[in-house]
Amino acid sequence: FADDNCEFNNTDHRTELNGTERLIVRRGQPFTVNLHLRSGAYQPGSSALDLTAETGPQPSDQYGTRASFGLTDQIDTSQWSAAVTSHMDMVSLSICSPPDAPIGRWRLSLGQAGQFEFVLLYNPWCTGDMVYMEGEKELEEYVLAQDGIIFRGNSQYPIPTPWNFGQFEDGILDACLRILDMNPKCLRNPGKDASGRRNPIYVSRVISAMVNCNDDQGVLLGKWTNDYTDGVSPMSWRGSVEILRNWDRTACEPVRYGQCWVFAAVACSVSRALGIPSRVITNYQSAHDSNSNLIIELFVDENGQLMKNSRDMIWNYHCWIENWMTRPDLQTGFDGWQAVDPTPQEKSEGVYCCGPIPLKAIKQGEITYKYDGPFIFAEVNADVHTFWKLKDGRTKKVITTTKVGLKISTKSVGSDEREDITHLYKYPEGSEEERETFTKANHQNKLLQQQDNAGLLINVKVSPEMRKGCDFDVFAVVTNNTGSEKKCRLVFGSRAVSYNGILGGNCGFKDLLNVQLAPGQVWVLKSCVRLMNFSNYANYSTQEAYLAVRNIVLVNPEIRVRILGEPKERRKLAAEITLQNPLSVPLLDCCFTVEGSNLTDGKIITERLDSAVEPGQDAKVKIYFTPTRSGLRKLVVDFDSNKLCHVKGYRNVIIGK
């Protein structure tokens, strides 16, 4: 019989976090199998052994899903091969798959010695693999890290949100393999799909399509309204584990609900589980170009209020993922990080998916390269045209400073700090390289539409602290930089807004006629508004319109986590979790929800408070958990109540052995 030596092999292949009950190995790297044969059954130099490896429902030598091979003197890591490494009490075989073998479930037949199954993953430690990545710290972060930070908020105030990727938790790898099996390409032609899994470009595209459910039995259903009574609010998720398990356990019923950071986080979990280095990124002031003209067209009425005349919009932020791989399908120079967006926005080749497209192609304006270059180029580089729509139907161009593609962010390697990666997507605004890029992308609009904004300047400024439950001031600052007096009308308004640019009702409005500004005069209007401000400034003498917009994020109170006792592997541990009520009313139905990879054993811990929490008082609970592995771990916490919801917090915990 054959012993697949799971514990040794999985540890050697860095898959032991999935468990050691079955064989999980990475391609292009040898693994060891021990054969227990009858005495004398193996004779060095004369005994032969025929091996066959197969994957998929229609194994084929032609498509690389079946391979027959025998024993050789040495392992050849470029193809399926096997060699005897020891034949004392038992025969030890070293077996290797090629670095371009399709990933997934394989069956290995050893002739009369038996057969067994194993899972084959991408190998970013193997130089011959398309996903090879240098640097142990980078591999630890982008493949092995089970938790991380996703940045939300806005460009002025990026807010770190903890996330439990949990790609090695029980059942997650099987759910990820099921995602590949349930994709429409596999259902139509399973043999061809199995062969396609050798290519991380193909698999990344499948992940992008299958994390949303718009065309298939995908994982998540998106929803961008406020009614989530028939599911879970996207703001309530703390990690990918519960989402993937729910999808797998309910016969691939889409999980309700997701929004961009949830789609991206789940796609990152799936990519890492399969062995592709992956990270979540956030693009602030992210453009949604619905007609592929690389221009975002916005319309405001005479009161400066945004009108819904176009599907184009600018999101406060938008999240997608980057997967690391070579691009042999393109000319040289486009290897490395590839943008992949699983949020269903526009169709690509008839399917709601997006990417992968090399970041280098986006930066250089090579938007004809596969896949979906124009859409992602527009997200970070689109020109914004704002028009003032008059009551008589005429439109006039508005002078505005709105820009897209700001503070493109991801978690730093080895720390929770924000890393700004804007330079990987675009050249500095106004630089010669930027102009050349726009020319190459056939995007002359920005070059031809240079606006002179030196005469009149309008800014929206805010007080430094903007916390929920607290008042704060907002100022419209108008400066007349001309040499003549200006007579103006100033409209100052505020509206609630969701992160993806969908506007709610008015929160405040002021309309001041006949404001006179002397040459060089600075005029300030103070107001108290919430969430989003539109300031529209019109010069009566020339009928020019100026628009300044400022998105304001109200900061949630801090969740404090105190670890009680010495953190040790497999020793019960307690944590005290506290949140102070910042509002002027009591909080009812208070609930803390906690999870963490290798901390809570893949489970979710929920603690509810029986009594109300008065203004200024603390909501406090104590939770207990038993860490299963040593190392740096992240305890992710979520707080909900009747008046204050979706407050996120976390605590890094170093677990000793």
N, C-alpha and C positions, 0 to 999 in steps of 0.2 A: 504494500500500500504506500501511498505518497503522503508525506507530511509537508504542508505548505509553510510551516515555520512562521506563522503570522506575526508573533510578537517581535522576533528579530527583524523580519523584513519590513514591517510597518514602521518600526522605529528608524531603521536605516533609510527609508524612503520619506521620512517626515510625515507620515500619515497616521501615527499612533494615536493622535488626538481623536480620530474617528473610532477608536477602539481597536482591540487586537483579537477579536473573535473571528474575523475573516480577513482574507488577504487583499490589501489595497496598496498598489504600487504605482510608481511613476515611470513613464515611458523613457526609453533610452538609458535605463539604469538596471544592472543585473540584480536579480533576486535569487534566493537559495531555496531549493526543494530537496528534501531528504527522502530517498526511496528505501523502504524496508523490504528486501528481497530474500528469497530462499538462499541458503548457503551455497555459494558457488554459482549462483545464477548470473553474476556479472563477472566477466573476465576482461581485464584491461587490454585494449588493443584488438580484441576479437568480438566483443559483444556490441550489438547494435541496438539503438533505441530510436524508434520513430515517434516524433512529436508533432502534434497538430494544434494550432491555436485558431479559434474562430470567435467572431463577434457578430451580433445582429441576426435577424431571422433568415437572411439569404446570404450566407458566407460565400465569398468569391475571391479567388486568387487575383483576378484582374483588378478588383476594387480595393485590394489590400485589407479585406475583412476575413481572410483565411490565409494561413501560412503553414506549410509542411516543412519540417527541417529535422535534421539528425544531429548526432554528436560531432563536435569538432574539437581540435586540440585546445583552442582558445576561443573566448567569447568575442564576437564581432558586434560592437554596439550600434552598427549602422543597419542591422537587419535582425530578424528573428534568429537566434542562435542558442546553443546549449553546449556546455562542457562539463565534464566530471572534475570536481575539485577535491574529492576525497572518496575512498572506497574501503575503509577499514571495517567497522562494525555495520555500517550502512553506506549507501551510495549517495553522495551529496552532489546535486546538480546546480550549476549556475546558469540561469536562463535570462535572456535579455530580449526586450522588444526594441524595434527601431524607434528613433526619436520623432518619427512622423506617423506612428501607428494611430489608428482611430481610438479615441478614448471611449470608455463605457465598460460594460460587463463582457468578460471574455471567458471562454471555456478552453481548458488546456488538457489535451489527451496525451498520456504517456505510454501508449501501447498497452501491454498487459499489466503495467504497473499501476494503472488506474487513471482517473481524471479528476479535476477539480475546477472550480470557478474562481475568478478574481476580478477586481475592478482596476482598470488602468486609467490613470489621470495624466494631465499635462505635467511637464517637469521643468519649471523655471530654473532649476539648478543644473540642467543639462545644456551644454553649449550647442548641441545640435537641434534643440527644440526651438520652435518658432517663438515660444514665450520666454526664452532664456533671459534672465536679468542678473546683472552683476551686483554684488554688495549684499552681505548678509543682513545688514540693518534694513535695507530696502525690502528684501524678501521677508523678513520678520514682520514688517509693517503691512506689505501689500498682499501677502499670501497667508501668513500664519496668524496675524492679529485677529482676534474674534470680537473685538469691540473698537469703537472709534468715536470720532466727532464729525457731525455734519453742521455746517454753518448756515444759519437762517438770519432773520432780521432784515436789515437793509445795509446799503453800502456805507452809510455813516456809522452804523452800529451793528456790525456782524455779531450774531448771537450763537455761541457754540451749543449744540444740542447733542447729548450723548446717544449712542446707538449700539445695540448688541447685535452684531452681525451673526454670531453663533454658527458659523459654517461647519464646525466639527461636533455640534450637539447631536444627540441620538436621533436618527431618522432623517437628518437634513440632507446628507449625501444621496440617500435613496430618493428623496423628493426632487433633488436637482436632476438626477438621472431620469426621473419620470417626466420632468419638464421637457427634456430632449425627446423622450419617446412620444409625448403627446403633441409635439409640434406638427402642424399640417403637412410639412414636407416629409416627415417620417411616416405619417399616416398614408400619404399618397404613394410614396416609394421608399419603403423601409431599407432596402438594400443600398440605394444611393445615399440616403441620409446617414446610414451607419458609416459609409466610406467618407462622407463629408466631415465627420467628426474629427478627422485627423487635423482639420484646419481651424485654428482659433478665430479666424476671420468669419468663417461660416457659423461657428458656434456662438460667437458674440452677437451675430445678427439674429440667430434663433432666440437667444436670451432676451434681446431687446424686444422681440415680437411677443414672446411668451410670458414675460412679467406682467404685461397688460393683457386684457382678455377681449379686446375689441374685434379680433378676427378669429379667435380660437378659444380653447379651454384654458386660457392663461390664468395666472395667479391672482391678479388684482383687478378690481373694478374701480375706475376713477370716478370721483365726484367732487364738484367744486361749489356746492351750495351748502347751506347750514343745517339741512335736515338729514341726520344720519341715524334715525330711529330704527331702521331695519338693518343696521350693521354697526360698525365701529368707526368713530370719527378718525380721520387720518392723524389728527393731533394726539390721539391716545396711544398709538403704537410706540413702543420703546425699543423694538428690535424686530429682526426678520424671522426668528425661530417660530413664534406663534403663528405668523402668517403662513409660512411654508408648511408647517404641520397641519394647520386647518385646511389648506388646499389639498394636501395629500390624503387626509383622513375623510374628506367629504367627496371622494370620487371626482376630484378636479373641478369642484364648483368654485367659481371666482370668489375671493375673499372681499368683503365690502368693509372699508373703502380705502383707496390710496390717493395720494397727491404726489407731486414730483419727487420730494425727498424720500418718500416711502418707496416709490417705484425704483429710484436710483439705489437705495440701500439694499433692497431685496436683490436687484441685479448684481450688486457688488458681492453679496453673500454667495450667490450662485456661481459667479465667476471664480471667486477664491476657492470655493468647495471643489471645483473642477480643476483647479491648479493654475488659473490665469491670474497674474498679478493685476489687481484692480483697486481703484480708489474712487470715492465720491467727491465731486467738485461742485462748487456753487458759483454761478455767474450772476452778479448783481446788475440790476437794470437790464434784464434779459429781454431781447426783442423776440416777438413771435411774428414772423413774416409769413402771412397766409397766402401770398400770391407769387412768391419767389422773385420779386423785383428788387430785393435788397433794400427796400425803403419801407419805413414804418410811417403810415399816414394817419395823423390824429386830427380831430376836428373839435373845436370849442365853440360854444355859443357866445352871444354878446355879453353874457355874465361871466365868461371865463370857465364855464363848466364843460367838462369833457362830454362829447356826444358819442353815441354808439352807431356811428356811420360806417364802421369798418371792422373786419375781423382782426386786423392788425392791433397789437397791443404791446405794452411793455410791462413785464412782470417785475415786482420788487426784487425777486430772485428766482432763479430756476436751477434745479440740480440735475445732473446726469452723471455718468461714470466715465472713467478712462480705463481701458484695458491695454496692457503692455504686450506687444508682439512685433515681429518683423512683417513687412509687406512685400513679399516676393512678386505679388501681382502688379506692383507699381514700379516705376523706375527707382533707382537707388536714391537714398536720402530721406525716405519717409517711414523708416522703422521707429519704434518707440511707442509713446502713448498715443492711443487712438480714442477719439470721443465716440461714445455709444449712449444713446438716449432712449430709455424704455418708456418714458411718458408718452401716451398716445396723443399726438398733436396733428401731424400731417402724414399722409401715406407715402411709403417708399416702395416702388415696384408693386403697388397694389395692396401693401400690408402696412399696418401701423407699427413701424419700427424705424430706427434711425441710426446710421453708422454701421460699422466703424469707419471713421475718417481720420487720417493722421493730423495731429495738431500742427505739424510742420506745413501741411498743405493749407490749412486754414490761415496760418500766419503769412504764408507766401502768396495767398490768393489763388491757389490752384484748386478752384472749386469744381472742376470737371472730374476730379479723381473720385473713385468710389470710397465711401458711399455717402450721399446726401450732403455734399459740401456746401451748396448754397444756403440750406436751412441753418446749419450750425454757424457758417460764416456770418449770416445775418444776425444770429442771436448775440454775437459779440461785437459786430462791426456795422450793423445797419445804420443808414442815415435816417434821421428823424425829421419829418416835415409836418409842422403843425399849421392848421388853417383856421382862421377866424370866419365862422359862417354867420353872415348877416341875415336879418329878417327878410330882406328882399331876395334871398337866395344866393347872392354873390358871396364869394370867398376871398379872403386876403391872407397872405402869408404872415405868420406870426414869428417874431424874432424871439428865439428861445435858446437856452443853453443845454437842453436835454441831450444826454449822451447815453449810449448803451455799452455793455461789456465792461463793467467796473469791478475792481477788486475780485477778480476770479480767484477762488480760494479753495484750499483743501487742508486737511490735517497734516501737520509736519511729521516727518519720520521720527519716531521715538519720543514724541511729546504731544501734548494736546494743543500746542500753539497753532495759530493760523499761518499757513504758508501762502503767500501771494504768488500765483502762477500766471498772472495776466500776460507777462512777457512771452509765455509759451504760445499764446493765441494771437497776439497782435503786437505791432510796433507802437512806440509811444505816439500819442495823438499829435498830429501836425508834423511829424518827422518826414524826411524825404522817403524813408523806407515805407512808411504808411501810404504815402501818395502813390508810390510805385505799386504797392499791393492792390490798392483800389483800382488802379488802371488795369492791372492784370486781371482782376475779377470783373472787368467790364462794369465798373461801378463809378462812373464819372460824376455822379450827382454831388458827392461830397466835395469834389474838387471845384465844381462850377458854382456851388451855392454858398460860397464863403460870405458870412454875414458880418457887417460892421456893427459891433455892439458897444462902441465907445461912447456914443452920445448919451443914452439913457440906460441906466443899470438898475435892475431890481433883484433883490435877494430875499430869501426867507430864512430867518435865523431862529433858533430855539434856545431855551434855557438848558443848562447842562444835564439836569436830572429829569427824566421823564418816566416815572414809575406808575404802575397801575394803582389807582386809588388816590393819587396825589395830583394837585393842580400844577400846571406849568404854563409858562408864557411863550407865545410865538410872536415874532416881529416881522413885519414887511418893511424892508429898508429900500427906499428909492433914492437914487443919486442922479442929479442932473449934471452931467459932465460937459454940457455944451456952454457956449458963451452967451446964450440968450435965455430969457424966461420961458418956461413951459407951463401951459395950462392943460391939466390932465384929469382923467377919470380913473380912480383906483377901485378895482373890485377885489375883495379879499374873502375867500371862502374856504371851507373845509368839508371833507366828506370821508366817511369810513371807506376803507378799501381792503380787499383781500390781497394776499401776496402775489396773485397772478394777474393783478390789474383790474379785477372786476370791482366796480364802484357800488357803494351803498348809498344811503340817504345823506342829506346835508346835516352837518353838525354845527354849522355857524356860517353867517354871511354878512358882509358889510359892503356897501356901495357908496363911495364918496365921490361927488361931483365937484368940478371946479377947484381941484387941488392945484395951487400955483407954486412952482418951484423956481427960485431965483438961480442964476448961474452958479454952479458949484454947491448948491444946497443939498443937504441930506435930510430926507423926511422919513420918520419912523412911525408906523402904526402898530400898536400893541393889541393882542387879542389872545383869547384862550380857545384853542381848537383841539381836535382829536384826530389822530391817524393820518390824514392826508390834507395838504393845503394847496389850493390853486390861487396864484396871484396874477391878475391880468392888468396890465398898465397900458392905457391908450393916450397918445398925444393928439389933442384936438386939432392942432394946426396942420399936422401931416397925416393924421389918421393911421399912424403906425401902431401896431399892437405888440406888446412885450409880455411874455409869459414866464413865470418862474414857478416851479413845482418842488415841493419838499415832502418826502415821505417820512413819517415819524413813527417809530416803533416804541410802544409802551412796554417798559421792562417789567418782567415778572419778579416777585420777591424771591429771595435766595432760599433754596432748600439746603439745610445744614445736616451733614451726616457725620456722626461720631462713632468710631469703632471702639467697642468695649472689649478689652482683653487682647491677648497676643494672637495675631492671625497665623494659624498653622494649618497645613494640609490635613484634611480629614479630622479636624477638631471643630466642635460646635463653636460658633462665633455669634456675637450679638452686635447690632448697630442701632444707635438712637437717631431717629430722623425727626427734624423739627422744621416748621415753617411758621413765620409770624404773619398774622392777618393784617394786611396793609389797608384794608377797606374800612369804611365808616359804619359798616353793618356786620352783623354776625355771619359766620360761615357755617352752613349746615351740610350734613351728609358728606363730611370730609373723609377722604380715602387716599391712602398711600399705596402705590403698586411698585414692586421692586423685582428686578431680575438681573442676572449677570452670568456670562459664560464662565464655567468652572467654579462658580460661587453658589448658585442656587440649584445645581443639579438639573439644569434645563427646565426648571419649573418657575412659575410666577407666584410671588408672595403678595398677598393683599391684606392690608390692615385698615379697618374702619374705626372712626371715632363715634361713640354713642352720643356725645353731647356737642352743643354748639361751641364754636370758637369765637369769643368776643373780639371786637376791634382792638388791635395792639397786643392780643394774647397769642400764645404759641399753640399750634397744632403739633402734637408730639406722639410718636409711637416708638415701640421697640420691636425689632424683628430679629429672627434667629435663622442662621443658615450654616451649612457645613461645606467649606471649600473642598473641591475634589482634586485640584492641582495647584502646585506652587507657582510663583511668578507674579508679575504685575497684572492685576485684574481690575475691572471697572464695575462698580455697583451702580446700576442705572435706576433712578427713582422718578416716579410720576405722581403728581398731586392733583386731585379733582375735588370740587365741592359745588354747591349750588350757584355760587357767584364768581368763583375763581377756578378756572379749568386749565388743564394741560400745562401745568407748571413742571418743567423738567429740571432735574439735578443729577449729580453723580458724585462718586467718591472713588478715587483710585486707591486700591488696597494691595499691598505687597504681602503675598502669602508665603510663609516660610515652609520648609520641608519638615 
